């Protein structure tokens, strides 16, 4: 009996230890940035239509971005990328969007690529707001042509931006409901969700969104459970659209033939052109 008790105690201590380790490591579990490399500059120079941009967040953190102006009258997608790598791996998508005449502002969060600092939820929100500010101040693009586009982790950032700054619409690609829900999916045996310092609670935020929203879900997403995007769609107000891409995985949605491009074009065509946009009305 004593042996059984010792085994159970040992198992409990291991369980608590692993749970504590996961809690202490939450930042490294959430963010996987890739720093800039010397050869990155040559890579960017191979795309002459890309413009390098340096901007500053409200707390002084220096950020790096690339800017592609739109064809006259077209929308600008303010793109908030996922939690890994840096903006370089998103250049093929920027090229795809650019070929359609769309403008794109793609930025690296703090701690990613050539951007300074260390990532964190409030910091990423500041970075997105700085990107919106740069477009508004340094170009002639009005808010009614800025669309907040985010994928995966960036979907939470893009949604938060749309709740704090005027934009024409919101596009959420492979979005999750909250970090707590993601923790339950990734670490089902360790109920650390309530103890997490960061939330990225899109399910709560989307209920306050008044702008049109397009939500894109990958049917075979192994990273973000498809039900999360569908739950966000149910919680969103009209006008809204849900695109479920059959056979697609987490990174595949833009590369599944014409379906993505058609949904994107249809959504952008329906956005209202207004002189004044209030994100809360």
C-alpha positions as a Python dict, from the first residue, in 0.01 Angstrom:
ca = {
    (1, 'X'): (0, 0, 0),
    (2, 'X'): (285, 235, 85),
    (3, 'X'): (443, 156, -252),
    (4, 'X'): (120, 242, -432),
    (5, 'X'): (95, 568, -238),
    (6, 'X'): (453, 658, -329),
    (7, 'X'): (388, 583, -695),
    (8, 'X'): (74, 797, -691),
    (9, 'X'): (255, 1081, -514),
    (10, 'X'): (542, 1060, -758),
    (11, 'X'): (299, 1069, -1050),
    (12, 'X'): (120, 1369, -902),
    (13, 'X'): (447, 1557, -853),
    (14, 'X'): (550, 1483, -1212),
    (15, 'X'): (210, 1598, -1337),
    (16, 'X'): (227, 1922, -1136),
    (17, 'X'): (585, 1976, -1243),
    (18, 'X'): (504, 1938, -1611),
    (19, 'X'): (203, 2165, -1574),
    (20, 'X'): (413, 2426, -1398),
    (21, 'X'): (678, 2403, -1667),
    (22, 'X'): (415, 2457, -1935),
    (23, 'X'): (284, 2760, -1745),
    (24, 'X'): (631, 2911, -1706),
    (25, 'X'): (708, 2844, -2072),
    (26, 'X'): (387, 2994, -2210),
    (27, 'X'): (568, 3272, -2395),
    (28, 'X'): (799, 3031, -2575),
    (29, 'X'): (499, 2809, -2650),
    (30, 'X'): (306, 3100, -2802),
    (31, 'X'): (573, 3280, -3004),
    (32, 'X'): (831, 3131, -3239),
    (33, 'X'): (1000, 3430, -3402),
    (34, 'X'): (1285, 3400, -3650),
    (35, 'X'): (1541, 3682, -3627),
    (36, 'X'): (1666, 3855, -3939),
    (37, 'X'): (1961, 3704, -4126),
    (38, 'X'): (2221, 3882, -4345),
    (39, 'X'): (2082, 3721, -4661),
    (40, 'X'): (1731, 3849, -4594),
    (41, 'X'): (1811, 4187, -4748),
    (42, 'X'): (1910, 4023, -5077),
    (43, 'X'): (1585, 3826, -5073),
    (44, 'X'): (1376, 4140, -5032),
    (45, 'X'): (1569, 4319, -5304),
    (46, 'X'): (1469, 4044, -5546),
    (47, 'X'): (1114, 4188, -5526),
    (48, 'X'): (1157, 4543, -5664),
    (49, 'X'): (791, 4628, -5610),
    (50, 'X'): (833, 4586, -5231),
    (51, 'X'): (913, 4896, -5028),
    (52, 'X'): (1095, 4854, -4697),
    (53, 'X'): (941, 5054, -4413),
    (54, 'X'): (1065, 5141, -4066),
    (55, 'X'): (803, 5253, -3815),
    (56, 'X'): (772, 5307, -3444),
    (57, 'X'): (511, 5167, -3205),
    (58, 'X'): (358, 5391, -2939),
    (59, 'X'): (610, 5266, -2679),
    (60, 'X'): (904, 5347, -2907),
    (61, 'X'): (970, 4993, -3031),
    (62, 'X'): (1114, 5004, -3383),
    (63, 'X'): (941, 4778, -3634),
    (64, 'X'): (1013, 4657, -3985),
    (65, 'X'): (750, 4621, -4256),
    (66, 'X'): (709, 4600, -4632),
    (67, 'X'): (460, 4806, -4829),
    (68, 'X'): (301, 4744, -5167),
    (69, 'X'): (79, 5030, -5287),
    (70, 'X'): (-257, 4935, -5441),
    (71, 'X'): (-384, 4998, -5788),
    (72, 'X'): (-602, 5308, -5777),
    (73, 'X'): (-934, 5237, -5609),
    (74, 'X'): (-831, 4899, -5467),
    (75, 'X'): (-824, 4800, -5100),
    (76, 'X'): (-517, 4776, -4879),
    (77, 'X'): (-480, 4463, -4668),
    (78, 'X'): (-308, 4537, -4338),
    (79, 'X'): (-166, 4189, -4281),
    (80, 'X'): (-96, 4049, -3933),
    (81, 'X'): (88, 3719, -3971),
    (82, 'X'): (107, 3410, -3752),
    (83, 'X'): (318, 3327, -3449),
    (84, 'X'): (625, 3182, -3621),
    (85, 'X'): (902, 3288, -3859),
    (86, 'X'): (892, 3643, -3988),
    (87, 'X'): (748, 3840, -4279),
    (88, 'X'): (981, 3682, -4536),
    (89, 'X'): (784, 3357, -4550),
    (90, 'X'): (469, 3557, -4632),
    (91, 'X'): (614, 3729, -4939),
    (92, 'X'): (466, 3469, -5182),
    (93, 'X'): (119, 3555, -5053),
    (94, 'X'): (195, 3927, -5081),
    (95, 'X'): (297, 3864, -5443),
    (96, 'X'): (-30, 3678, -5507),
    (97, 'X'): (-235, 3964, -5363),
    (98, 'X'): (-25, 4226, -5543),
    (99, 'X'): (-95, 4052, -5874),
    (100, 'X'): (-465, 4127, -5814),
    (101, 'X'): (-394, 4497, -5775),
    (102, 'X'): (-441, 4496, -5397),
    (103, 'X'): (-220, 4695, -5166),
    (104, 'X'): (-52, 4511, -4878),
    (105, 'X'): (115, 4635, -4563),
    (106, 'X'): (295, 4340, -4404),
    (107, 'X'): (477, 4404, -4078),
    (108, 'X'): (686, 4204, -3835),
    (109, 'X'): (580, 4202, -3472),
    (110, 'X'): (831, 4307, -3209),
    (111, 'X'): (1098, 4040, -3172),
    (112, 'X'): (1034, 3904, -3523),
    (113, 'X'): (1272, 3958, -3814),
    (114, 'X'): (1428, 4305, -3801),
    (115, 'X'): (1176, 4441, -3550),
    (116, 'X'): (1310, 4521, -3205),
    (117, 'X'): (1178, 4411, -2868),
    (118, 'X'): (1012, 4099, -2736),
    (119, 'X'): (663, 3972, -2829),
    (120, 'X'): (364, 3988, -2597),
    (121, 'X'): (-9, 4040, -2638),
    (122, 'X'): (-24, 4410, -2558),
    (123, 'X'): (290, 4472, -2761),
    (124, 'X'): (146, 4302, -3069),
    (125, 'X'): (-165, 4516, -3041),
    (126, 'X'): (57, 4826, -3034),
    (127, 'X'): (243, 4700, -3340),
    (128, 'X'): (-79, 4660, -3541),
    (129, 'X'): (-193, 5007, -3438),
    (130, 'X'): (143, 5147, -3549),
    (131, 'X'): (98, 4978, -3888),
    (132, 'X'): (-250, 5132, -3924),
    (133, 'X'): (-106, 5470, -3824),
    (134, 'X'): (169, 5448, -4085),
    (135, 'X'): (-79, 5377, -4364),
    (136, 'X'): (-303, 5661, -4248),
    (137, 'X'): (-23, 5916, -4214),
    (138, 'X'): (226, 5822, -4486),
    (139, 'X'): (-7, 5731, -4772),
    (140, 'X'): (-325, 5869, -4923),
    (141, 'X'): (-519, 5553, -4843),
    (142, 'X'): (-834, 5643, -4643),
    (143, 'X'): (-965, 5419, -4363),
    (144, 'X'): (-1256, 5304, -4580),
    (145, 'X'): (-1005, 5122, -4799),
    (146, 'X'): (-802, 4957, -4518),
    (147, 'X'): (-896, 4596, -4443),
    (148, 'X'): (-755, 4432, -4130),
    (149, 'X'): (-640, 4084, -4233),
    (150, 'X'): (-491, 3832, -3990),
    (151, 'X'): (-412, 3463, -3993),
    (152, 'X'): (-388, 3228, -3694),
    (153, 'X'): (-243, 3433, -3406),
    (154, 'X'): (-258, 3735, -3634),
    (155, 'X'): (-634, 3694, -3664),
    (156, 'X'): (-666, 3788, -3296),
    (157, 'X'): (-440, 4089, -3356),
    (158, 'X'): (-634, 4194, -3667),
    (159, 'X'): (-965, 4171, -3482),
    (160, 'X'): (-836, 4379, -3192),
    (161, 'X'): (-716, 4644, -3438),
    (162, 'X'): (-1059, 4661, -3598),
    (163, 'X'): (-1211, 4726, -3255),
    (164, 'X'): (-976, 5017, -3188),
    (165, 'X'): (-921, 5179, -3530),
    (166, 'X'): (-1157, 5248, -3823),
    (167, 'X'): (-1127, 4991, -4102),
    (168, 'X'): (-1352, 4887, -4387),
    (169, 'X'): (-1367, 4521, -4293),
    (170, 'X'): (-1193, 4226, -4127),
    (171, 'X'): (-1059, 3900, -4270),
    (172, 'X'): (-974, 3620, -4027),
    (173, 'X'): (-786, 3322, -4173),
    (174, 'X'): (-763, 3008, -3955),
    (175, 'X'): (-854, 3202, -3639),
    (176, 'X'): (-876, 3065, -3286),
    (177, 'X'): (-1124, 3164, -3016),
    (178, 'X'): (-871, 3232, -2739),
    (179, 'X'): (-531, 3127, -2607),
    (180, 'X'): (-709, 2943, -2326),
    (181, 'X'): (-898, 2730, -2576),
    (182, 'X'): (-574, 2665, -2763),
    (183, 'X'): (-408, 2557, -2437),
    (184, 'X'): (-689, 2307, -2376),
    (185, 'X'): (-636, 2168, -2726),
    (186, 'X'): (-256, 2146, -2709),
    (187, 'X'): (-227, 2049, -2341),
    (188, 'X'): (-556, 1873, -2259),
    (189, 'X'): (-417, 1710, -1944),
    (190, 'X'): (-300, 2038, -1789),
    (191, 'X'): (-580, 2287, -1705),
    (192, 'X'): (-353, 2593, -1718),
    (193, 'X'): (-590, 2811, -1919),
    (194, 'X'): (-719, 3023, -1627),
    (195, 'X'): (-361, 3091, -1517),
    (196, 'X'): (-234, 3220, -1852),
    (197, 'X'): (-125, 3582, -1857),
    (198, 'X'): (-230, 3637, -2218),
    (199, 'X'): (-578, 3576, -2357),
    (200, 'X'): (-617, 3687, -2721),
    (201, 'X'): (-988, 3640, -2658),
    (202, 'X'): (-1137, 3678, -3005),
    (203, 'X'): (-1465, 3511, -2909),
    (204, 'X'): (-1537, 3792, -2668),
    (205, 'X'): (-1404, 4063, -2899),
    (206, 'X'): (-1594, 3965, -3212),
    (207, 'X'): (-1926, 4021, -3037),
    (208, 'X'): (-1842, 4394, -3036),
    (209, 'X'): (-1733, 4411, -3400),
    (210, 'X'): (-1952, 4620, -3627),
    (211, 'X'): (-1752, 4589, -3948),
    (212, 'X'): (-1811, 4322, -4217),
    (213, 'X'): (-1609, 4008, -4152),
    (214, 'X'): (-1491, 3716, -4363),
    (215, 'X'): (-1382, 3408, -4167),
    (216, 'X'): (-1186, 3136, -4347),
    (217, 'X'): (-1154, 2790, -4193),
    (218, 'X'): (-942, 2495, -4309),
    (219, 'X'): (-1134, 2168, -4290),
    (220, 'X'): (-826, 1965, -4194),
    (221, 'X'): (-649, 2223, -3977),
    (222, 'X'): (-431, 2030, -3731),
    (223, 'X'): (-313, 2345, -3549),
    (224, 'X'): (-632, 2543, -3489),
    (225, 'X'): (-947, 2335, -3451),
    (226, 'X'): (-1198, 2426, -3726),
    (227, 'X'): (-1477, 2462, -3469),
    (228, 'X'): (-1305, 2774, -3336),
    (229, 'X'): (-1350, 2968, -3659),
    (230, 'X'): (-1708, 2849, -3682),
    (231, 'X'): (-1773, 2961, -3324),
    (232, 'X'): (-1638, 3306, -3410),
    (233, 'X'): (-1868, 3318, -3711),
    (234, 'X'): (-2170, 3234, -3495),
    (235, 'X'): (-2077, 3508, -3247),
    (236, 'X'): (-2020, 3773, -3515),
    (237, 'X'): (-2282, 4022, -3629),
    (238, 'X'): (-2395, 4061, -3988),
    (239, 'X'): (-2265, 4126, -4245),
    (240, 'X'): (-2049, 3815, -4218),
    (241, 'X'): (-1935, 3526, -4433),
    (242, 'X'): (-1783, 3189, -4351),
    (243, 'X'): (-1560, 3006, -4599),
    (244, 'X'): (-1477, 2645, -4509),
    (245, 'X'): (-1206, 2512, -4739),
    (246, 'X'): (-1237, 2138, -4786),
    (247, 'X'): (-914, 1943, -4785),
    (248, 'X'): (-707, 2239, -4663),
    (249, 'X'): (-467, 2241, -4370),
    (250, 'X'): (-357, 2527, -4149),
    (251, 'X'): (-128, 2690, -4407),
    (252, 'X'): (-313, 2596, -4724),
    (253, 'X'): (-614, 2825, -4752),
    (254, 'X'): (-466, 3084, -4995),
    (255, 'X'): (-328, 2805, -5215),
    (256, 'X'): (-643, 2601, -5281),
    (257, 'X'): (-723, 2715, -5632),
    (258, 'X'): (-975, 2987, -5719),
    (259, 'X'): (-1190, 2944, -5407),
    (260, 'X'): (-978, 3172, -5190),
    (261, 'X'): (-942, 3444, -5451),
    (262, 'X'): (-1309, 3441, -5539),
    (263, 'X'): (-1414, 3467, -5173),
    (264, 'X'): (-1165, 3748, -5116),
    (265, 'X'): (-1275, 3946, -5421),
    (266, 'X'): (-1644, 3903, -5341),
    (267, 'X'): (-1593, 4017, -4984),
    (268, 'X'): (-1390, 4324, -5082),
    (269, 'X'): (-1648, 4418, -5345),
    (270, 'X'): (-1923, 4430, -5082),
    (271, 'X'): (-1742, 4660, -4838),
    (272, 'X'): (-1918, 4993, -4792),
    (273, 'X'): (-1736, 5307, -4897),
    (274, 'X'): (-1793, 5555, -4615),
    (275, 'X'): (-1621, 5880, -4534),
    (276, 'X'): (-1623, 5811, -4160),
    (277, 'X'): (-1584, 5472, -3999),
    (278, 'X'): (-1649, 5412, -3631),
    (279, 'X'): (-1532, 5066, -3515),
    (280, 'X'): (-1796, 5057, -3242),
    (281, 'X'): (-2102, 5152, -3449),
}
